[in-house]
Every structure is written in C-alpha cells, then in structure tokens.
Amino acid sequence: MRRTKRVLIVDDDHDAREALAALLSLSGFSVAIGRSASEAYSLLPVFDPSVVLSDLSMPGEDGFGLLRRVRERERLTDRQVAVIAISGRRELDIEARALGAGFDLFLTKPTPPNEIVAAVRLAARIVGAGGGERAAADSEAA
C-alpha cells in the first residue's frame, strides 16, 4: 500500500477513535490507532503514516506535544508527515493556536464525515507532493 494512504489516528476517546478508524478504512485508507501521544509516537516508525489525525486534548501529553515530537522526527528522518488537529474544545483561539504551532489542518468536533475524509485526502496530497505544498494546501482548504 502506498504510504500516502496510511493514517495514524490519535485520540484518548474510544468511540471517537473507532468512528474515525471505520470512516477512514471505508474510504480506502490503512489505519493505525494510538490511544495516547506516546503510544502514537511509538507507532510512527512501524506504521510510517503520511497523515496523523490527532485530538488536541488528551491526558498526559496532548496533541501539541505529539506535534512537536513528530516535527522533530521529520527533521531527523527526512520523512514528512502531515498532522491534522481535531478538537472539541470551544476556545476562540484554539484553531489559530493549532495552526500557529504547526498543524497542517484543523478540524472541530463534530466534523461531518465527508469533511474529515476530504481533510485527510488533502493532507495526504501535501505529503505526496514532498511537503512543499503545505502553505498552498492550507489556503486551498480555507
């Protein structure tokens, strides 16, 4: 399977993880699941995803911490990964904070299934294009 079809889902909420996994699997993606940021990070070298879809609010290390570790791993391995934040938090600045921190895309829970699939496909294209398309993809998604 092409690497651009691999998505790592990270969420501490069982139902959210399973729903996202089912949706993306039915949409043709190969999916791995992490219940925490540390579990997800340990899956990166094994699963080699092109996209990480991560909840922001998790016990222990949150999505922002996972993002920092993913970006550091990119620098060390030269393997690009698009990272999508998904959050049910309602703070006004959460999207700006997430994008400013380096997430490629931001989704708010609940997000319609077709929008989740579209965002993951867009993120996979970012990586498939060598990562140089991040800014263009952000403006396309807006």
N, CA and C of each residue as an Amber inpcrd file, in Angstrom:
protein
   426
   0.8360000  -1.1860000   0.0000000   0.0000000   0.0000000   0.0000000
   0.8760000   1.2420000   0.0000000   0.5100000   2.2150000  -0.8240000
   1.2680000   3.4580000  -0.8650000   1.2150000   4.1480000   0.4860000
   2.3220000   4.7680000   0.8400000   2.4320000   5.4430000   2.1300000
   1.3850000   6.5460000   2.2750000   0.9950000   7.2100000   1.1750000
   0.0380000   8.3150000   1.2620000  -1.3510000   7.8540000   1.6800000
  -1.5660000   6.5740000   1.7690000  -2.8600000   6.0530000   2.1930000
  -2.8470000   5.5800000   3.6490000  -1.8100000   5.9350000   4.4080000
  -1.6840000   5.4800000   5.7950000  -1.9940000   6.6340000   6.7570000
  -2.9390000   6.3870000   7.6620000  -3.3490000   7.4150000   8.6190000
  -3.2470000   6.8570000  10.0320000  -2.5750000   7.6020000  10.8890000
  -2.4850000   7.2670000  12.3110000  -3.4640000   8.1600000  13.0590000
  -4.4390000   7.5520000  13.7060000  -5.4580000   8.2630000  14.4690000
  -5.0530000   8.2400000  15.9330000  -5.0830000   9.4260000  16.5720000
  -4.6750000   9.5280000  17.9720000  -5.7850000  10.2300000  18.7490000
  -6.3970000   9.4950000  19.6630000  -7.4660000  10.0660000  20.4800000
  -7.6340000   9.1890000  21.7090000  -7.7970000   9.8170000  22.8620000
  -7.9850000   9.0410000  24.0860000  -9.4210000   8.5380000  24.2240000
 -10.3400000   9.0610000  23.4300000 -11.7420000   8.6570000  23.4800000
 -11.9680000   7.4480000  22.5610000 -12.3290000   6.3210000  23.1620000
 -12.5010000   5.0710000  22.4180000 -13.4850000   5.2220000  21.2650000
 -14.6520000   5.7920000  21.5280000 -15.6710000   5.8990000  20.4920000
 -15.2110000   6.7860000  19.3370000 -14.5350000   7.8860000  19.6440000
 -14.0240000   8.7760000  18.5970000 -12.9920000   8.0470000  17.7410000
 -12.0720000   7.3240000  18.3920000 -11.0540000   6.5600000  17.6580000
 -11.6860000   5.5570000  16.7160000 -12.6130000   4.7970000  17.2450000
 -13.2330000   3.7360000  16.4490000 -14.0530000   4.3030000  15.2940000
 -14.7720000   5.3900000  15.5310000 -15.5650000   6.0060000  14.4620000
 -14.6690000   6.5430000  13.3580000 -13.5880000   7.2230000  13.7420000
 -12.6540000   7.7430000  12.7400000 -11.9850000   6.6020000  11.9790000
 -11.6060000   5.5540000  12.6810000 -10.9530000   4.4140000  12.0340000
 -11.8910000   3.7520000  11.0300000 -13.1460000   3.5590000  11.4090000
 -14.1120000   2.9410000  10.4990000 -14.3340000   3.8210000   9.2690000
 -14.5240000   5.1070000   9.4910000 -14.7470000   6.0390000   8.3890000
 -13.5830000   6.0320000   7.4100000 -12.3790000   6.1600000   7.9160000
 -11.2130000   6.2480000   7.0410000 -10.8920000   4.9080000   6.3790000
 -11.1130000   3.8170000   7.0770000 -10.9230000   2.4960000   6.4740000
 -11.8870000   2.2960000   5.3110000 -13.1390000   2.6540000   5.5220000
 -14.1390000   2.5400000   4.4540000 -13.8420000   3.4720000   3.2850000
 -13.0570000   4.5050000   3.5420000 -12.6910000   5.4610000   2.4970000
 -11.3850000   5.0790000   1.7970000 -10.8490000   3.9050000   2.1250000
  -9.6910000   3.3940000   1.4120000  -8.3440000   3.6200000   2.0690000
  -8.3360000   4.1140000   3.2890000  -7.0760000   4.3520000   3.9890000
  -6.7230000   3.1560000   4.8600000  -5.4300000   2.9250000   5.0280000
  -4.9330000   1.9790000   6.0060000  -4.7830000   2.7640000   7.3030000
  -5.3110000   2.2320000   8.3840000  -5.4110000   2.9890000   9.6320000
  -4.7180000   2.2590000  10.7760000  -4.0190000   3.0380000  11.5920000
  -3.4990000   2.5540000  12.8760000  -4.0400000   3.4980000  13.9430000
  -4.1360000   2.9910000  15.1470000  -4.7470000   3.7650000  16.2340000
  -3.7850000   3.8790000  17.4060000  -3.6890000   5.1010000  17.9310000
  -2.9540000   5.3460000  19.1580000  -3.9040000   5.9180000  20.1960000
  -3.8570000   5.3930000  21.4010000  -4.7420000   5.8700000  22.4690000
  -4.1600000   7.0450000  23.2200000  -2.8890000   7.3310000  22.9600000
  -2.2080000   8.4330000  23.6330000  -1.1190000   8.9580000  22.7060000
  -0.5840000  10.1050000  23.0490000   0.5050000  10.6740000  22.2500000
   1.7250000   9.7550000  22.2740000   2.0560000   9.2100000  23.4270000
   3.2470000   8.3520000  23.5000000   3.0460000   7.0560000  22.7220000
   1.8610000   6.4760000  22.7810000   1.5980000   5.2670000  22.0020000
   1.6710000   5.5780000  20.5050000   1.1120000   6.7110000  20.1030000
   1.1590000   7.1110000  18.6960000   2.5930000   7.3110000  18.2370000
   3.3850000   7.9640000  19.0550000   4.7770000   8.2210000  18.6750000
   5.5390000   6.9130000  18.4740000   5.2510000   5.9290000  19.3120000
   5.9340000   4.6410000  19.1640000   5.4900000   3.9080000  17.8960000
   4.3170000   4.2240000  17.3760000   3.8300000   3.5950000  16.1500000
   4.4090000   4.2350000  14.8810000   4.9090000   5.4520000  14.9770000
   5.3850000   6.1590000  13.7850000   6.4040000   5.3620000  12.9650000
   7.4840000   4.8520000  13.5590000   8.4600000   4.1390000  12.7320000
   7.9500000   2.7980000  12.2100000   7.0000000   2.2050000  12.8910000
   6.4750000   0.9020000  12.4990000   5.4280000   1.0350000  11.3950000
   4.5080000   1.9710000  11.5680000   3.3860000   2.1370000  10.6270000
   3.7290000   3.0860000   9.4780000   4.6050000   4.0430000   9.7210000
   5.0570000   5.0130000   8.7130000   3.8930000   5.7220000   8.0220000
   3.0760000   6.4450000   8.7940000   1.9230000   7.1140000   8.1900000
   2.3220000   8.3570000   7.3990000   1.4950000   8.7290000   6.4620000
   1.6680000  10.0100000   5.7830000   0.8780000  11.0860000   6.5120000
  -0.1620000  10.6630000   7.2460000  -1.0310000  11.6050000   7.9540000
  -1.2410000  11.1240000   9.3850000  -1.1550000  12.0700000  10.3190000
  -1.5360000  11.8270000  11.7060000  -2.7400000  12.7200000  11.9860000
  -3.8240000  12.1200000  12.4550000  -5.0370000  12.8450000  12.8380000
  -5.1250000  12.7570000  14.3470000  -4.8340000  13.8810000  15.0240000
  -4.6810000  13.8400000  16.4790000  -5.6400000  14.7750000  17.2020000
  -6.2610000  14.2330000  18.2380000  -7.0220000  15.0510000  19.1720000
  -6.0330000  15.9730000  19.8710000  -6.4940000  17.1550000  20.2550000
  -5.6050000  18.0700000  20.9710000  -5.5940000  17.8170000  22.4700000
  -6.7460000  17.4940000  23.0360000  -6.8640000  17.3370000  24.4950000
  -6.8270000  15.8680000  24.8740000  -5.6910000  15.4560000  25.4290000
  -5.5430000  14.0860000  25.9090000  -4.8090000  14.1330000  27.2420000
  -5.0820000  13.1700000  28.1220000  -4.3460000  13.1300000  29.3830000
  -2.8570000  12.9180000  29.1400000  -2.0550000  13.4540000  30.0020000
  -0.6050000  13.3380000  29.8210000  -0.1790000  14.2780000  28.7150000
   0.5190000  13.7460000  27.7520000   0.9750000  14.5540000  26.6240000
  -0.1990000  14.8300000  25.6860000  -0.4010000  16.0940000  25.3360000
  -1.5140000  16.4560000  24.4620000  -1.0900000  16.4400000  22.9960000
  -1.9990000  16.8260000  22.1170000  -1.7130000  16.8410000  20.6900000
  -0.5940000  17.7880000  20.3110000  -0.4550000  18.8900000  21.0450000
   0.6410000  19.8320000  20.7690000   1.9960000  19.1870000  21.0500000
   2.0680000  18.4150000  22.1320000   3.3160000  17.7080000  22.4480000
   3.6420000  16.6610000  21.3980000   2.6190000  15.9420000  20.9530000
   2.8340000  14.9580000  19.9000000   3.3190000  15.6480000  18.6260000
   2.7240000  16.7660000  18.2790000   3.1440000  17.5070000  17.0870000
   4.6260000  17.8610000  17.1540000   5.0670000  18.3710000  18.3100000
   6.4880000  18.7320000  18.4510000   7.3890000  17.5220000  18.2010000
   6.9910000  16.3690000  18.7350000   7.8020000  15.1610000  18.5560000
   7.7770000  14.6770000  17.1090000   6.6260000  14.7870000  16.4510000
   6.5260000  14.3860000  15.0400000   7.4210000  15.2800000  14.1790000
   7.3740000  16.5860000  14.4280000   8.1900000  17.5180000  13.6290000
   9.6880000  17.2940000  13.8860000  10.0580000  16.9760000  15.1080000
  11.4600000  16.6720000  15.4030000  11.8770000  15.3890000  14.6730000
  11.0240000  14.3940000  14.6730000  11.3120000  13.1420000  13.9600000
  11.4620000  13.4060000  12.4620000  10.6500000  14.2950000  11.9110000
  10.7810000  14.6520000  10.4910000  12.1810000  15.1730000  10.1910000
  12.6540000  16.0560000  11.0620000  13.9970000  16.6280000  10.8510000
  15.0830000  15.5590000  10.9060000  14.9030000  14.5720000  11.7630000
  15.9110000  13.5280000  11.9370000  15.8520000  12.4460000  10.8590000
  14.6610000  12.1850000  10.3390000  14.4930000  11.0610000   9.4050000
  14.2330000  11.4880000   7.9720000  13.9290000  12.7490000   7.7580000
  13.5900000  13.2400000   6.4210000  12.2980000  12.6250000   5.8920000
  11.4260000  12.1600000   6.7860000  10.1180000  11.5920000   6.4190000
   9.0440000  12.6060000   6.7830000   8.3840000  13.1640000   5.7840000
   7.3400000  14.1580000   6.0100000   6.0440000  13.4900000   6.4760000
   5.3810000  14.1260000   7.4260000   4.0970000  13.6660000   7.9290000
   3.1880000  14.8820000   8.0440000   2.0130000  14.8020000   7.4450000
   1.0160000  15.8580000   7.6300000   0.2840000  15.5660000   8.9370000
   0.0770000  16.5950000   9.7540000  -0.5770000  16.4040000  11.0430000
  -1.8260000  17.2770000  11.0970000  -2.9570000  16.6250000  11.3270000
  -4.2420000  17.3000000  11.4260000  -4.6680000  17.3130000  12.8880000
  -5.0330000  18.4900000  13.3830000  -5.5780000  18.6050000  14.7410000
  -7.0920000  18.4630000  14.6570000  -7.6600000  17.7660000  15.6220000
  -9.1060000  17.6900000  15.7420000  -9.4460000  17.9340000  17.2050000
 -10.4200000  18.8020000  17.4380000 -10.6960000  19.1760000  18.8190000
 -12.1670000  19.5130000  19.0300000 -12.6410000  19.1580000  20.1880000
 -13.9790000  19.5450000  20.6110000 -13.9430000  20.7670000  21.5160000
 -12.7480000  21.2820000  21.7590000 -12.6130000  22.4650000  22.6180000
 -13.2270000  23.6640000  21.9240000 -13.8120000  24.5410000  22.6980000
 -14.5660000  25.6600000  22.1360000 -13.8870000  27.0150000  22.3070000
 -12.6310000  27.0440000  22.7420000 -11.9580000  28.3310000  22.8800000
 -11.8560000  28.9960000  21.5090000 -12.0000000  30.2960000  21.4880000
 -11.9930000  31.0310000  20.2220000 -10.6710000  30.9350000  19.4880000
  -9.5780000  30.8570000  20.2200000  -8.2680000  30.8920000  19.5670000
  -7.6490000  29.5180000  19.3280000  -8.3780000  28.4410000  19.5820000
  -7.7630000  27.1130000  19.5110000  -7.2990000  26.7750000  18.0920000
  -8.0760000  27.1370000  17.0820000  -7.6540000  26.8570000  15.7060000
  -6.3960000  27.6430000  15.3550000  -6.3720000  28.9210000  15.7060000
  -5.1890000  29.7450000  15.4220000  -3.9690000  29.2120000  16.1630000
  -4.1530000  28.7870000  17.4140000  -3.0400000  28.2120000  18.1750000
  -2.5240000  26.9470000  17.5170000  -3.4380000  26.0910000  17.0750000
  -3.0390000  24.8180000  16.4640000  -2.2840000  25.0600000  15.1520000
  -2.8270000  25.8950000  14.3000000  -2.1600000  26.1610000  13.0210000
  -0.8430000  26.8960000  13.2390000  -0.8180000  27.8020000  14.2030000
   0.4180000  28.5160000  14.5270000   1.4970000  27.6040000  15.0790000
   1.0780000  26.5340000  15.7530000   2.0300000  25.5740000  16.3220000
   2.6130000  24.6550000  15.2500000   1.9600000  24.5890000  14.0890000
   2.4980000  23.7700000  13.0170000   1.6100000  22.6480000  12.5180000
   0.3840000  22.5500000  13.0410000  -0.5370000  21.5740000  12.4640000
  -0.8480000  22.0090000  11.0420000  -1.0220000  21.0530000  10.1510000
  -1.2890000  21.3630000   8.7520000  -2.7400000  21.7560000   8.5220000
  -3.6410000  21.1360000   9.2660000  -5.0710000  21.4250000   9.1510000
  -5.6960000  21.3270000  10.5290000  -6.8900000  21.9170000  10.6660000
  -7.6070000  21.8900000  11.9370000  -9.0570000  21.5240000  11.6720000
  -9.5900000  20.5830000  12.4620000 -10.9980000  20.1960000  12.3890000
 -11.6200000  20.3520000  13.7670000 -12.8870000  20.7600000  13.7900000
 -13.6200000  20.9050000  15.0480000 -14.5970000  19.7490000  15.1810000
 -14.6280000  19.1370000  16.3630000 -15.6090000  18.0820000  16.6400000
 -16.9430000  18.7380000  16.9850000 -18.0180000  18.2580000  16.4910000
 -18.1220000  17.1990000  15.4850000 -17.8960000  17.7630000  14.0790000
 -17.2300000  16.9970000  13.2570000 -16.9900000  17.3520000  11.8640000
 -17.7450000  16.3540000  10.9950000 -18.4590000  16.8130000   9.9870000
 -19.1480000  15.8670000   9.1010000 -18.1510000  14.8870000   8.4730000
 -18.5470000  13.6350000   8.3390000 -17.6400000  12.6140000   7.8120000
 -16.9980000  12.9810000   6.4730000 -17.7590000  13.5590000   5.5640000
 -17.1840000  13.9000000   4.2570000 -16.0800000  14.9430000   4.3930000
 -16.1800000  15.8340000   5.3730000 -15.1390000  16.8350000   5.5900000
 -13.8830000  16.2140000   6.2050000 -14.0640000  15.2140000   7.0490000
 -12.9110000  14.5110000   7.6220000 -12.1420000  13.8040000   6.5070000
 -12.8600000  13.0840000   5.6650000 -12.2150000  12.3610000   4.5620000
 -11.5200000  13.3450000   3.6190000 -12.1720000  14.4520000   3.3060000
 -11.5720000  15.4550000   2.4190000 -10.2990000  16.0350000   3.0290000
 -10.3180000  16.2930000   4.3320000  -9.1410000  16.8470000   5.0030000
  -7.9880000  15.8510000   4.9850000  -8.2720000  14.5800000   5.2240000
  -7.2170000  13.5620000   5.2200000  -6.6550000  13.3960000   3.8080000
  -7.5200000  13.4180000   2.8140000  -7.0320000  13.3210000   1.4190000
  -6.1410000  14.5100000   1.0740000  -6.5550000  15.7010000   1.4920000
  -5.7450000  16.8990000   1.2500000  -4.3940000  16.7800000   1.9520000
  -4.4160000  16.3380000   3.1940000  -3.1700000  16.1820000   3.9540000
  -2.2590000  15.1460000   3.2950000  -2.8290000  14.0610000   2.7960000
  -2.0230000  13.0390000   2.1170000  -1.3890000  13.6000000   0.8510000
  -2.0990000  14.4890000   0.1670000  -1.5260000  15.1270000  -1.0260000
  -0.3620000  16.0370000  -0.6500000  -0.4640000  16.6810000   0.4950000
   0.6310000  17.5370000   0.9630000   1.9120000  16.7200000   1.0640000
   1.8110000  15.5690000   1.7030000   2.9790000  14.7020000   1.8860000
   3.4040000  14.0850000   0.5650000   2.4330000  13.6790000  -0.2400000
   2.7370000  13.0810000  -1.5350000   3.4800000  14.0360000  -2.4530000
   3.2850000  15.3390000  -2.2270000   3.9690000  16.3500000  -3.0310000
   5.3110000  16.7270000  -2.4210000   5.7190000  15.9910000  -1.4150000
   7.0210000  16.2500000  -0.7980000   6.9750000  17.2540000   0.3280000
   5.7760000  17.6450000   0.7540000   5.6460000  18.5580000   1.8850000
   5.7630000  20.0090000   1.5140000   6.2300000  20.3150000   0.3140000
   6.3810000  21.6990000  -0.0830000   5.0560000  22.3700000  -0.3770000
   3.9970000  21.5930000  -0.3620000   2.6790000  22.1220000  -0.6870000
   1.8910000  22.5290000   0.5560000   2.4900000  22.5260000   1.7250000
   1.7310000  22.7970000   2.9480000   1.0300000  24.1450000   2.9050000
   1.7020000  25.2050000   2.5580000   1.0810000  26.5270000   2.5420000
  -0.0170000  26.5990000   1.4900000   0.2150000  26.0370000   0.3180000
  -0.7940000  26.0640000  -0.7360000  -2.0250000  25.2600000  -0.3220000
  -1.8170000  24.1250000   0.3220000  -2.9390000  23.3010000   0.7600000
  -3.7260000  23.9850000   1.8480000  -3.0480000  24.6970000   2.7540000
  -3.7540000  25.4350000   3.7920000  -4.6810000  26.4630000   3.1800000
  -4.2020000  27.1970000   2.1770000  -5.0500000  28.2140000   1.5770000
  -6.1710000  27.5680000   0.7690000  -5.9240000  26.3870000   0.1740000
  -6.9550000  25.6770000  -0.5810000  -8.0600000  25.1950000   0.3420000
  -7.7020000  24.7590000   1.5490000  -8.6770000  24.2430000   2.4950000
  -9.5170000  25.3480000   3.1030000  -8.9920000  26.5690000   3.1360000
  -9.7080000  27.6890000   3.7650000 -10.8900000  28.1400000   2.9510000
